[in-house]
């Protein structure tokens, strides 16, 4: 049965690739990438200098099929997402969403229908979610949704979403409320030099027995451009409560980021910014709501070690940085060496928003250098290196007696189509 299923999926992928030659109006996009990682002292432990070195790969394809002027279908699938080269099938495979499991070599991630009407657009099915405004706080994934988009005017767009994040009724038969539903309302207003947006969400979570989650989220953002000067910012405010048979817990979380970018005459550009994520307080009745966003957000890849490769500030486990929060300042510069080669670097220092019982509140200071090279049309090579001068807060987080610095170097070759 397993081989039959894999064969059917393989045929479906072949149809996706062949779609442009079929009678229907289709558009296929995607990429193939191969990445190599070298990580030193990933545990930040001076007495246990562990390291990692490996390659992984992914092929992603998305096909949009235009059925008629009003209806279209979109499918997205992946081959070997996060597959580590040299590992036997089914033994170890971690995808870009962080999920580890066997036999994930072929994965259909999204499939949804788009219907255009005289009173707005409907998207129905499994589609992208978790990204809004700037990339700060984002954790893009795949969600089952009904999405309605209304261009209210030339400047204002309204969006409404009903999302089913979890469903346990059909499997367990425990009751009609054994699920998690999320409801979104959003507005995006575009002006000549700026874009403003506001997203509101309500989470009604009952997918865990005897646990009732009621959470509200407000996320405003702005992006502005004034000549060579760009300023953007985003704020995430969460509040609500978690009710159990044993106790009630308050949800209270705040996160925000403000960033300034400036292009000067010639090939140089500069950026500076500040990010904040609240931590838990010392009481027993309050928890940080920002755990659901993974600290600064898995898609906010300003730094190699803090975010992109090692994800030290993106962990959502109970003893992660989301318990202590984050205060991060950073500066960076970019230089276009040639028309095809760009160099850039970043420096940033992070500390805890709430040190709690930790003796030190410093995550450390990171130094990054990176390069992007457009080798030819549709082929890009990227090299990134990050060095973290680790702070003593990792003693508490990692449960080590003495911390030591770490570095990560990774490179990526990607073909876009």
C-alpha positions in Angstrom: 0.0 0.0 0.0 2.8 2.4 0.9 4.5 1.8 -2.5 1.2 2.4 -4.3 0.7 5.7 -2.5 4.2 6.9 -3.3 3.6 5.9 -6.9 0.3 7.9 -7.1 2.0 11.0 -5.6 4.9 10.7 -8.0 2.4 10.6 -10.9 0.7 13.8 -9.5 4.0 15.5 -9.4 4.7 14.5 -13.0 1.3 16.0 -14.0 2.3 19.3 -12.2 5.5 19.5 -14.2 3.7 18.6 -17.4 0.8 21.1 -16.7 2.2 23.9 -18.9 1.9 21.7 -22.0 -1.7 20.8 -21.3 -4.8 22.6 -22.6 -5.5 24.5 -19.4 -4.0 27.9 -18.8 -1.3 27.1 -16.1 1.7 28.7 -14.4 4.3 26.7 -12.6 6.9 28.4 -10.3 9.3 27.1 -7.7 12.9 26.4 -6.9 15.5 23.8 -6.1 18.1 24.5 -3.4 21.1 22.7 -1.8 22.6 24.0 1.4 25.7 23.1 3.4 26.1 23.8 7.1 29.1 23.9 9.4 28.3 24.6 13.1 30.7 24.8 16.0 29.8 24.2 19.6 26.0 24.2 19.0 25.3 23.5 22.7 27.3 26.6 23.8 29.0 24.4 26.4 32.7 25.0 27.0 33.1 21.5 28.5 31.4 19.8 25.6 32.5 21.2 22.2 30.0 19.5 20.0 29.6 20.4 16.3 27.6 19.7 13.2 28.3 19.6 9.5 25.8 18.4 6.8 24.0 19.2 3.6 20.2 19.4 3.0 18.1 20.0 0.0 14.6 20.9 -1.2 12.6 21.1 -4.5 9.4 23.2 -4.3 6.9 23.5 -7.1 3.7 25.5 -7.2 1.2 25.2 -10.1 -1.8 27.5 -10.7 -4.4 26.2 -13.1 -6.8 28.8 -14.5 -10.1 26.9 -15.1 -11.9 30.0 -16.4 -11.8 33.8 -15.9 -13.4 33.4 -12.4 -12.0 30.1 -11.0 -8.5 28.8 -10.6 -6.8 26.0 -8.6 -3.4 26.3 -6.9 -1.2 23.3 -5.8 2.1 23.3 -4.0 4.3 20.3 -3.4 7.8 19.6 -2.2 10.5 16.9 -2.7 13.0 16.2 0.1 12.2 19.3 2.2 15.0 19.5 4.7 16.3 16.0 3.7 19.9 15.6 4.9 22.0 14.1 2.1 23.4 10.7 2.9 20.6 9.8 5.4 18.6 6.6 4.6 14.9 7.1 3.6 12.5 7.3 6.6 15.2 7.6 9.2 15.7 11.4 9.5 14.0 14.2 7.7 13.3 17.6 9.1 11.3 20.0 6.9 11.5 23.8 6.8 8.5 23.9 9.2 10.7 22.1 11.9 8.7 18.9 11.8 10.7 15.7 11.9 9.3 12.5 10.5 10.0 9.5 8.2 9.2 9.2 4.5 8.5 12.9 4.0 10.3 12.8 0.6 7.1 13.8 -1.2 4.8 16.2 0.4 1.7 18.0 -1.0 1.6 21.1 1.2 -1.1 23.3 -0.3 -4.2 22.9 -2.5 -6.9 25.6 -2.7 -9.4 27.1 -5.0 -9.7 30.8 -5.9 -13.1 32.2 -6.9 -13.4 35.7 -8.2 -16.8 37.4 -7.8 -18.2 40.9 -8.2 -18.1 41.4 -4.5 -14.6 40.1 -3.7 -12.2 37.1 -3.9 -12.6 33.8 -2.0 -9.7 31.4 -1.4 -10.8 28.0 0.0 -8.6 25.1 1.0 -5.1 24.6 2.5 -3.0 27.6 1.9 -0.2 29.8 3.3 -0.6 31.5 6.7 1.4 32.9 9.6 2.9 35.8 7.7 1.7 39.4 8.0 3.1 42.9 7.6 6.9 42.8 7.9 8.8 39.5 8.4 9.2 40.2 12.2 7.2 37.7 14.2 6.4 35.6 11.2 6.2 31.8 11.1 4.8 30.9 7.7 3.1 27.6 7.5 0.2 25.7 5.8 -3.4 26.2 7.2 -6.9 25.1 6.3 -8.8 28.3 5.6 -11.7 30.1 4.0 -10.3 33.5 3.1 -12.2 36.5 1.8 -10.5 39.5 0.2 -12.4 42.7 -0.6 -10.8 45.6 -2.5 -13.0 48.2 -0.7 -11.4 51.1 -2.6 -8.3 52.1 -4.5 -6.5 52.5 -1.2 -8.2 50.1 1.2 -8.3 46.3 1.2 -10.3 44.2 3.7 -9.6 40.6 4.6 -11.6 38.0 6.6 -10.3 34.5 7.4 -11.8 31.5 9.1 -9.1 29.0 10.0 -9.2 25.5 11.4 -5.9 24.9 13.2 -6.7 21.6 14.9 -9.5 19.1 14.8 -9.9 16.1 17.1 -13.6 15.2 16.9 -13.4 12.7 14.0 -10.5 10.8 15.5 -11.6 10.7 19.2 -15.3 11.4 19.2 -14.9 13.4 22.4 -17.3 16.2 21.6 -18.1 19.0 19.1 -15.7 21.4 20.6 -12.5 19.3 20.4 -10.8 21.7 18.0 -9.0 25.0 17.6 -10.5 27.7 15.4 -9.0 31.1 14.6 -10.8 34.0 13.2 -9.1 37.0 11.4 -10.1 40.4 10.3 -7.6 42.7 8.6 -7.3 46.0 6.8 -4.5 47.3 4.6 -4.4 50.9 3.6 -1.9 52.1 0.9 -0.8 55.7 0.5 1.7 57.3 -1.8 4.7 56.9 0.5 3.4 54.4 3.1 1.4 51.2 3.7 -0.6 50.7 7.0 -2.1 47.5 8.2 -4.0 46.1 11.1 -4.7 42.5 11.8 -7.0 41.2 14.6 -7.4 37.6 15.6 -9.4 35.5 18.0 -8.2 32.0 19.0 -10.8 29.6 20.4 -8.7 26.5 21.4 -10.3 23.4 22.8 -8.2 20.7 21.0 -6.5 19.6 24.3 -9.0 17.9 26.7 -10.0 20.0 29.7 -8.1 23.0 28.4 -9.9 26.1 27.1 -7.8 28.8 25.3 -9.3 32.2 24.5 -6.8 34.5 23.0 -7.0 37.8 21.1 -4.2 39.2 19.0 -3.7 42.7 17.5 -0.9 43.3 15.0 -0.5 46.7 13.4 2.3 47.5 11.0 3.6 50.2 8.7 6.0 50.5 5.9 7.1 53.9 4.5 9.5 55.2 1.9 10.7 58.8 1.6 13.3 58.9 -1.2 16.3 57.0 0.0 15.0 56.6 3.5 12.7 53.7 4.5 11.1 53.2 7.9 9.0 50.2 9.0 7.7 48.7 12.2 5.3 46.1 13.5 3.8 45.4 16.9 2.2 42.1 18.3 0.0 42.4 21.3 -1.7 39.2 22.7 -4.1 38.9 25.6 -6.6 36.4 26.9 -6.6 33.4 29.2 -6.2 29.6 29.5 -8.7 27.7 31.7 -8.0 24.3 33.1 -9.5 22.2 35.9 -6.5 23.0 38.0 -6.0 26.7 37.4 -6.6 29.7 35.2 -3.7 31.4 33.5 -3.5 34.9 31.9 -2.0 35.5 28.5 -0.1 38.7 28.2 2.5 39.2 25.4 4.0 42.2 23.6 6.5 42.2 20.8 7.6 44.9 18.4 10.3 45.9 15.9 11.3 49.2 14.4 13.8 49.4 11.5 15.4 52.2 9.5 17.0 51.7 6.1 19.0 54.3 4.1 20.4 54.1 0.6 23.2 56.6 -0.1 24.4 57.6 -3.6 26.4 54.7 -5.0 26.4 51.1 -4.0 26.0 51.5 -0.2 23.0 51.0 2.0 22.6 50.9 5.8 20.1 49.7 8.4 19.5 50.0 12.1 16.8 48.5 14.2 15.5 47.4 17.6 13.4 44.4 18.5 11.6 43.6 21.7 9.7 40.4 22.9 8.3 40.4 26.4 9.1 37.6 28.8 7.2 35.9 31.6 6.9 37.8 34.8 7.8 36.4 38.2 4.3 35.6 39.1 2.6 32.3 38.6 -0.6 33.5 36.9 0.8 35.0 33.8 2.4 33.5 30.7 3.8 35.1 27.6 1.5 34.8 24.6 4.4 35.3 22.2 5.4 31.7 22.6 3.1 31.0 19.7 5.3 33.1 17.4 8.6 31.6 18.6 10.3 34.7 20.0 11.3 37.0 17.2 9.7 34.8 14.6 11.2 31.9 12.6 11.1 33.9 9.3 13.0 36.9 10.6 16.5 35.9 9.6 18.6 39.0 10.4 21.3 36.9 12.0 22.8 33.5 11.2 23.1 32.1 14.8 20.4 34.1 16.5 17.8 33.3 13.9 18.5 31.9 10.4 20.5 28.7 10.9 20.8 28.0 14.6 17.5 29.7 15.5 18.6 30.4 19.1 16.0 33.2 19.5 13.3 31.3 17.6 12.7 28.4 20.0 9.2 27.8 21.3 9.9 25.2 24.0 9.1 26.0 27.6 12.7 26.7 28.6 13.5 28.7 25.6 14.2 32.4 25.1 10.4 33.0 25.0 10.4 32.6 28.7 12.9 35.4 29.2 12.0 37.6 26.2 14.4 39.5 23.9 15.8 42.9 23.7 17.9 43.2 20.5 19.6 46.1 18.8 21.3 45.7 15.5 23.1 47.7 12.7 24.1 46.6 9.3 25.5 47.7 5.9 25.2 46.4 2.4 27.6 47.0 -0.6 26.9 46.1 -4.2 30.4 45.0 -5.2 29.3 44.4 -8.8 26.0 44.1 -10.7 25.8 40.5 -9.7 27.6 40.3 -6.3 26.3 41.9 -3.1 28.1 41.9 0.3 26.5 42.7 3.6 27.2 42.5 7.3 25.4 42.8 10.6 26.2 43.4 14.3 23.7 42.9 17.1 23.5 42.4 20.8 20.6 40.7 22.6 19.6 40.5 26.3 16.6 39.2 28.2 13.5 41.3 28.7 12.9 39.4 32.0 15.9 37.8 33.7 13.7 36.0 36.3 16.0 33.7 38.4 18.9 33.8 35.9 22.1 35.3 37.2 22.9 37.1 33.9 20.5 38.5 31.3 22.9 38.6 28.2 22.4 36.4 25.2 25.5 37.8 23.7 26.7 39.7 20.6 26.7 38.3 17.1 28.8 39.4 14.1 27.7 38.3 10.6 29.1 38.6 7.1 27.3 37.5 4.0 27.5 37.4 0.2 25.0 36.8 -2.6 26.1 36.1 -6.2 23.8 35.9 -9.2 25.9 33.3 -11.0 23.6 33.5 -14.0 19.9 33.9 -14.8 17.8 32.0 -12.2 20.9 30.7 -10.4 22.0 32.3 -7.1 24.8 31.4 -4.7 24.6 32.7 -1.1 27.3 32.4 1.6 26.6 33.4 5.2 28.8 33.3 8.3 27.9 34.2 11.9 30.0 34.3 15.1 28.2 34.6 18.5 30.1 35.9 21.5 27.8 34.0 23.9 26.4 35.6 27.0 26.0 33.9 30.4 22.2 33.7 30.2 22.8 30.4 28.2 24.1 28.9 31.4 20.5 28.8 32.7 18.8 28.0 29.3 21.2 25.3 28.3 21.9 24.0 31.8 25.7 24.3 31.5 28.3 25.4 34.0 30.3 27.5 31.6 29.3 28.9 28.2 31.6 29.3 25.2 31.2 31.1 21.8 29.9 29.5 18.7 30.0 30.0 14.9 28.0 28.9 11.9 28.9 29.0 8.2 26.4 27.9 5.6 26.1 28.3 1.8 23.2 27.8 -0.5 22.9 27.2 -4.3 19.4 27.9 -5.5 17.8 27.5 -8.9 14.5 29.5 -9.4 12.0 28.7 -12.1 
